[in-house]
Amino acid sequence: MIVISILVILALIAMAQYNKTVLAAREATLREDLYTMRKMIDQYGADKGKLPASLEDLQGAGYIHEIPVDPITDQKDWQLEMGDDPGSTEASQGVTNVHSAASELSSDGQTHYSEW
């Protein structure tokens, strides 16, 4: 009975550590995806002289191979920040930033994923 109790305790500890590791991996993937998409939005604007109207424009023009799945929501439901294109002579709007659609707090306990 004591052996079983010890095994259960060890299993619970291992499960908690596994969950922390999975969350850390998802957060690292989110950071990398956001960095890449933001960099490609800027590159698209520099190359084309206008901001992309959507993430699909980045994909269609070959700046990203595929729109990534948000690792927190497990969907392609990115929140786009739209704004005026400062480099365009026309009064046009485009994607200026991208955020996760997840409303949960990140592992730091203070910042929502949607604020990253």
ZAMARGU-4260 file (C-alpha; in steps of 0.2 Angstrom, whole numbers, plus 5000, padded with zeros to 4 digits):
<rodrens>
0) 5000/5000/5000 | 5014/5012/5004 | 5023/5008/4987 | 5007/5012/4978 | 5005/5028/4987
5) 5023/5033/4983 | 5020/5029/4965 | 5004/5039/4964 | 5013/5054/4972 | 5027/5053/4959
10) 5015/5051/4945 | 5006/5067/4951 | 5023/5077/4952 | 5028/5071/4935 | 5011/5076/4927
15) 5012/5093/4935 | 5030/5095/4927 | 5024/5089/4910 | 5009/5102/4910 | 5022/5116/4914
20) 5033/5110/4900 | 5019/5109/4887 | 5013/5126/4892 | 5031/5133/4890 | 5033/5125/4873
25) 5016/5133/4867 | 5021/5150/4874 | 5038/5149/4865 | 5029/5144/4849 | 5017/5159/4851
30) 5032/5171/4853 | 5041/5164/4838 | 5025/5164/4827 | 5021/5182/4832 | 5039/5188/4829
35) 5039/5180/4812 | 5022/5187/4806 | 5026/5204/4813 | 5043/5204/4804 | 5034/5198/4788
40) 5021/5212/4789 | 5035/5225/4790 | 5044/5216/4776 | 5029/5216/4765 | 5026/5234/4768
45) 5044/5239/4764 | 5044/5228/4748 | 5026/5232/4741 | 5024/5250/4747 | 5008/5246/4756
50) 5003/5236/4771 | 4995/5219/4768 | 4976/5219/4770 | 4976/5202/4778 | 4987/5188/4783
55) 4982/5179/4768 | 4991/5192/4758 | 5007/5187/4766 | 5004/5169/4762 | 4999/5173/4744
60) 5014/5184/4741 | 5026/5171/4748 | 5031/5179/4764 | 5025/5165/4774 | 5022/5147/4769
65) 5006/5145/4779 | 4997/5155/4792 | 5001/5147/4808 | 4989/5140/4820 | 4988/5149/4837
70) 4996/5137/4849 | 4986/5143/4863 | 4969/5142/4855 | 4973/5129/4842 | 4965/5139/4828
75) 4970/5151/4815 | 4960/5165/4824 | 4973/5178/4825 | 4967/5196/4830 | 4973/5209/4818
80) 4977/5226/4822 | 4973/5237/4807 | 4979/5255/4804 | 4984/5268/4792 | 4999/5264/4781
85) 5012/5278/4784 | 5022/5273/4769 | 5007/5274/4756 | 5002/5290/4747 | 4984/5283/4746
90) 4973/5283/4762 | 4973/5265/4764 | 4973/5253/4779 | 4981/5237/4782 | 4987/5225/4795
95) 5000/5234/4807 | 5001/5220/4820 | 4995/5203/4825 | 4990/5196/4842 | 4984/5180/4849
100) 4965/5178/4851 | 4967/5169/4868 | 4960/5179/4882 | 4969/5168/4896 | 4983/5174/4907
105) 5000/5168/4902 | 5011/5159/4914 | 5018/5175/4921 | 5001/5177/4929 | 5000/5196/4924
110) 4999/5197/4905 | 4985/5190/4894 | 4991/5181/4878 | 4981/5194/4868 | 4992/5208/4874
115) 5008/5199/4868
</rodrens>
